[in-house]
Amino acid sequence: MPESQPSTIPAATFTRTLLGIVAVAVVVRVLWLIFVPTQPVTDFDWYFERAWEWRTTGQYAVEGVPTAYWPVGYPAFLALLFWLLPATVTVAQVVNVALVAVAIFSAGQLAFRWSGRERVAYLVAGLLAIHPAWIGYSGILASEPLYVALTLAGLAAWGTPRAGALLGLAVLVRPQALLVPVWAWLTERNRVTRPVWLLAGLVLLPATVWTARNAVVLGSPAFVSTNGGDNLLISAMGKGRYTPPQPLLPQVPPVPEPQRDRSARQTAVGVIKRDPGAWLAKIPAKLYETFLNGRDAPYWAFQFEKGKLGDPGRTAYRSGFLIYRQVCDVAPYVLLGLAALGLVWGRGEKKSAAIQILWIAALSVVFFGNPRFGFPAIPFLSYFAALALDRLIGVASRDQ
């Protein structure tokens, strides 16, 4: 079959093959969990502790004080998980592997829909199966695996009520997910088979309910979370990457979250207005941190004492850490290079994936750069990389 033509492979065969690649990805991650016993620290430990507190007290709170500082989605997911299964780090990590598996399968489905070729779908799934950061994050209790599983599954089911429900839940994990269906509508509105109001209602419902909770409990209708001001302050006063802003430091007396959020936002806007050039000059650093800095996953994956941040280079796992870090240093450049080639040379629908990447880049430009922000872009970059590899394989096969 010429590489430029759509596939006619039976749906059942395609699904079985894609599931086979996902199964390999799962095995790789289970082995990773066995040999790299990651423990949650900083944000990740906060998620775990909030989930445990919610499981035991019925509140999303910090030592009894209601909170909405970080988005509720992932702690709520863990709390529900801990109602059903033992509340341990290992359980959460195993479920993370399942979430990554869902994300890889959904990315393959999307790739097939956009390109019309099963080889592109298999390549996307294969790239994600071996992507070093996607392996390391299986053991890190971050919100990213849940977010990408929800958004990719939602996009794969785009146009159906299930898509609206999945993307609505994704908004609780990351509020910016609210615009994911907007971009999908602009590029694939022909796939919508239900009334638009129904899809929009399903997307907005979870966040609307949680915002009402915030209004009642916190005294302010904060949309999902109350850390937007701090994030903008990091953008205004930092160097393009994450640095804790002043409002995160202890304050006496304690300032209510909504008030602190407003204060941080006002301060940030003032700083940006006084010197917009300095703010704009940080854009290259922000984009580098988001798309090319590969040291995030190694640093967090090689933390081995729960709740206590350590130096990964000073443990018994030092050799493994250094090797893994070297691989993670190279991987973003390889993926981005192949993606650029696929964007120019590859054959297939490009607008849908490109707009999702640009949206993630825009968020980094407005706020700050962070490899965690770039994590959801990896499936879309992998799609363009797969388009390039698909054409290279096609050219090579014709030359033989």
C-alpha positions in Angstrom: 0.0 0.0 0.0 1.5 3.4 -0.9 2.4 5.4 2.1 0.4 8.4 1.0 -3.0 6.6 0.9 -5.4 6.0 3.8 -5.4 2.7 5.5 -8.2 0.1 4.9 -7.1 -2.1 7.9 -10.1 -3.7 9.7 -11.0 -1.8 12.9 -10.6 -4.8 15.1 -7.1 -5.5 13.8 -6.2 -1.8 14.3 -7.5 -1.8 17.9 -5.7 -5.0 18.8 -2.4 -3.8 17.5 -2.8 -0.4 19.2 -3.6 -2.2 22.5 -0.5 -4.4 22.0 1.7 -1.3 21.9 -0.1 0.1 25.0 0.5 -3.3 26.8 4.3 -2.9 26.1 4.1 0.6 27.5 2.4 -0.7 30.6 5.1 -3.4 31.2 7.8 -0.8 30.8 6.2 1.4 33.4 5.5 -1.4 35.8 9.2 -2.3 35.7 10.1 1.4 36.2 7.9 1.5 39.4 9.7 -1.6 40.6 13.2 -0.3 40.1 12.7 3.4 40.7 10.7 3.7 44.0 9.6 7.4 43.6 8.0 9.1 46.6 6.0 12.3 46.4 7.5 15.6 47.5 6.4 19.3 47.4 3.3 19.7 45.1 2.9 15.9 44.7 2.9 15.2 48.4 0.4 18.1 48.8 -1.9 16.3 46.4 -1.6 13.0 48.3 -2.1 14.6 51.7 -5.2 16.6 50.5 -6.7 13.4 49.1 -6.1 11.6 52.4 -7.6 14.5 54.4 -10.6 14.6 52.1 -10.9 10.8 52.4 -10.9 11.0 56.2 -12.7 14.4 56.8 -14.9 14.9 53.8 -13.3 18.3 53.1 -10.9 19.6 50.5 -8.8 21.4 53.1 -5.4 21.9 54.7 -5.5 20.8 58.3 -9.2 21.6 58.5 -9.1 25.0 56.6 -10.9 24.8 53.3 -8.8 25.4 50.2 -9.0 25.8 46.4 -5.4 26.9 45.9 -4.5 24.1 43.5 -7.2 22.7 41.2 -9.4 20.1 42.8 -9.4 17.6 40.0 -6.4 15.4 40.9 -6.8 15.4 44.7 -10.5 14.6 44.2 -9.5 11.7 41.9 -7.1 10.4 44.5 -9.6 10.8 47.3 -12.1 8.7 45.3 -9.4 6.2 44.6 -8.6 6.0 48.3 -12.3 5.3 49.1 -12.1 2.2 46.9 -8.5 1.0 47.4 -5.8 1.3 50.1 -4.5 4.9 50.4 -0.9 4.3 49.5 1.6 5.9 47.1 1.9 2.6 45.3 -1.8 2.4 44.5 -1.8 5.9 43.2 1.3 5.1 41.0 -0.3 2.0 39.5 -3.4 4.0 38.6 -1.1 6.6 37.0 0.2 3.8 34.8 -3.4 3.1 33.8 -4.0 6.8 33.0 -1.0 6.9 30.8 -2.2 3.8 29.0 -5.5 5.5 28.3 -3.7 8.6 27.1 -1.5 6.5 24.7 -4.4 4.6 23.3 -6.4 7.8 22.8 -3.5 9.5 21.1 -3.2 6.6 18.7 -6.9 6.9 17.9 -6.5 10.6 17.3 -3.5 10.1 15.0 -5.4 7.6 12.9 -8.4 10.0 12.6 -6.2 12.9 11.6 -3.8 11.0 9.2 -6.0 8.1 7.9 -3.0 5.7 8.3 -2.6 3.1 10.9 1.2 3.3 10.7 1.1 6.9 12.0 -1.1 5.8 14.9 1.3 3.0 15.8 4.2 5.4 15.6 2.5 7.9 17.9 1.7 5.2 20.4 5.2 3.8 20.2 6.8 7.2 20.7 4.7 7.8 23.8 5.4 4.3 25.0 9.2 5.0 25.1 9.2 8.7 25.8 11.4 9.1 28.9 9.4 11.8 30.6 6.2 9.9 30.1 7.8 6.8 31.7 9.1 8.8 34.7 5.8 10.5 35.3 4.1 7.2 35.8 5.7 7.2 39.3 5.2 10.9 40.0 2.0 11.9 41.7 1.4 14.8 39.4 -1.9 15.9 37.8 -0.5 15.6 34.3 -1.3 11.9 33.6 -4.9 12.5 34.6 -5.2 15.6 32.6 -3.8 14.1 29.4 -5.9 11.0 29.8 -9.1 13.1 30.1 -8.2 15.6 27.3 -7.0 13.0 24.8 -9.9 10.6 25.5 -12.2 13.6 25.2 -10.7 14.7 21.9 -10.8 11.1 20.6 -14.5 11.0 21.4 -15.0 14.6 20.1 -18.6 15.4 19.1 -20.3 13.1 21.5 -21.6 13.7 25.0 -18.8 11.5 26.4 -16.3 14.1 25.1 -18.1 16.9 26.8 -18.1 15.0 30.1 -14.4 14.1 29.9 -13.3 17.6 29.0 -15.5 19.0 31.7 -13.7 16.9 34.3 -10.4 18.0 32.7 -11.2 21.6 33.6 -11.2 20.6 37.3 -7.7 19.3 36.8 -6.5 22.3 34.8 -8.8 25.3 34.2 -7.2 26.0 30.9 -8.8 22.8 29.6 -11.9 25.0 29.1 -10.5 26.1 25.8 -9.5 22.6 24.5 -13.0 22.0 23.2 -13.1 25.5 21.7 -10.0 24.7 19.5 -11.5 21.3 18.7 -14.7 23.0 17.6 -12.8 25.4 15.3 -11.0 22.5 13.6 -13.4 19.6 13.6 -16.9 21.0 14.0 -18.2 18.5 11.3 -17.8 15.7 13.9 -20.3 17.2 16.3 -23.4 15.0 16.2 -25.2 16.5 19.2 -26.6 20.0 20.0 -23.7 22.3 20.8 -25.5 23.5 23.9 -25.4 19.9 25.3 -21.7 19.6 24.8 -21.1 23.1 26.2 -23.2 22.3 29.2 -21.3 19.1 30.0 -18.0 20.9 29.7 -19.1 23.8 32.0 -21.0 21.8 34.6 -18.2 20.4 36.8 -16.4 23.8 37.0 -19.7 25.6 37.6 -20.5 23.4 40.6 -17.0 23.8 42.0 -17.0 27.5 41.6 -20.3 27.7 43.5 -18.6 25.7 46.2 -15.8 28.2 46.4 -18.3 31.0 46.6 -20.0 29.4 49.6 -16.9 28.0 51.4 -14.3 30.6 50.6 -16.6 33.6 50.2 -15.5 34.2 46.6 -16.6 32.5 43.3 -13.1 31.6 42.3 -13.1 29.7 39.0 -11.8 26.3 40.0 -8.6 27.4 41.9 -7.1 30.5 43.6 -3.5 30.3 42.4 -3.9 32.3 39.1 -2.6 35.5 40.8 0.5 33.7 42.0 1.2 32.2 38.6 0.9 35.6 37.0 3.2 37.1 39.6 5.8 34.4 38.8 5.5 35.6 35.2 5.9 39.2 36.1 8.8 38.9 38.6 10.5 35.6 37.8 13.0 34.8 35.1 10.7 32.7 32.9 10.7 29.5 34.9 9.0 28.6 38.2 10.2 30.5 41.2 8.0 30.8 44.4 6.5 34.3 44.6 6.2 36.2 47.8 2.5 35.5 48.4 3.4 31.8 48.8 5.5 32.6 51.9 3.9 32.4 55.3 1.9 35.5 56.3 0.9 36.6 59.8 -2.0 36.9 60.2 -3.0 34.4 57.4 -4.6 36.1 54.4 -7.7 34.3 52.9 -6.9 32.6 49.6 -9.2 34.8 47.4 -7.8 38.0 48.9 -4.3 36.8 48.4 -5.1 35.8 44.8 -6.5 39.2 44.0 -3.5 40.9 45.6 -1.0 38.8 43.7 -2.8 39.5 40.4 -2.9 43.2 41.0 0.8 43.3 41.8 1.6 41.2 38.7 -0.4 43.5 36.4 1.3 46.5 37.9 4.8 45.1 37.3 4.0 44.1 33.7 2.5 47.5 32.9 5.6 49.3 34.3 8.0 47.3 32.1 6.2 45.3 29.4 9.5 44.9 27.5 11.1 43.0 30.3 8.1 40.7 30.5 8.2 40.0 26.8 11.9 39.4 26.9 11.3 36.3 29.0 9.3 34.5 26.2 12.3 32.5 24.8 13.2 31.3 28.3 9.6 30.3 29.0 9.3 28.4 25.8 12.7 26.7 26.5 11.5 25.6 29.9 8.3 24.2 28.6 9.4 22.4 25.5 13.1 21.7 25.7 14.1 21.4 29.4 14.2 17.7 30.0 15.4 17.8 33.6 12.0 18.0 35.3 11.1 14.2 35.2 14.6 13.0 36.4 14.5 15.4 39.4 11.1 14.4 40.6 11.3 10.7 39.7 14.5 10.2 41.8 13.0 11.5 45.1 12.8 8.6 47.5 11.7 10.1 50.9 8.0 11.1 51.1 7.6 14.8 51.8 11.3 15.5 52.0 13.0 17.1 49.0 16.4 15.5 48.4 19.3 15.7 45.9 18.9 13.0 43.3 22.6 13.0 42.6 23.5 12.0 46.2 21.6 8.7 46.5 22.4 5.1 45.8 20.6 5.5 42.5 23.0 8.2 41.3 24.2 6.3 38.2 20.7 5.6 37.1 19.7 9.1 37.7 22.5 10.5 35.6 21.8 8.2 32.7 18.1 8.9 32.8 18.8 12.6 32.9 21.1 12.4 29.9 18.4 10.6 28.0 15.8 13.2 29.0 18.1 16.0 28.0 18.3 14.7 24.4 14.7 13.5 24.0 13.0 16.9 23.7 15.3 18.1 20.9 14.9 14.8 19.0 11.1 15.0 19.3 10.9 18.7 18.4 13.2 18.2 15.4 11.1 15.4 14.0 7.9 17.3 14.7 9.2 20.3 12.8 10.0 18.0 9.9 6.6 16.4 10.1 4.9 19.8 10.1 6.6 20.7 6.9 6.9 17.4 5.1 4.3 15.1 6.7 1.0 14.2 5.1 -2.2 14.4 7.2 -4.4 16.8 9.1 -2.2 19.3 10.9 -4.4 22.1 12.1 -6.0 20.2 15.0 -2.7 19.2 16.6 -0.9 22.4 15.8 -3.5 24.6 17.5 -3.3 22.5 20.7 0.5 22.9 20.8 0.2 26.7 20.1 -2.4 26.9 22.9 0.0 25.3 25.4 2.8 27.6 24.2 0.6 30.6 24.7 -0.1 29.6 28.3 3.6 29.5 29.0 4.1 32.9 27.4 1.4 34.5 29.6 2.5 32.7 32.8 5.8 30.9 33.1 7.7 28.0 31.5 7.6 24.6 33.1 8.2 21.1 31.6 5.0 20.1 33.4 3.1 22.6 31.2 4.7 21.1 28.2 3.7 17.5 29.2 0.3 17.7 27.5 1.9 18.9 24.3 4.0 15.7 23.9 1.2 13.6 22.2 0.7 16.4 19.6 4.4 16.8 19.0 4.6 13.0 18.7 1.9 13.2 16.0 3.9 15.5 13.9 7.0 13.4 14.5 5.1 10.3 13.4 4.1 12.0 10.2 7.8 12.6 9.5 8.8 9.0 10.4 5.9 7.7 8.3 7.1 9.5 5.2 10.7 8.5 5.9 9.7 4.8 6.2 7.6 5.2 3.0 10.6 6.6 1.1 12.9 3.9 2.4 10.5 1.2 1.4 10.2 2.5 -2.2 14.0 2.6 -2.5 14.4 -1.0 -1.6 
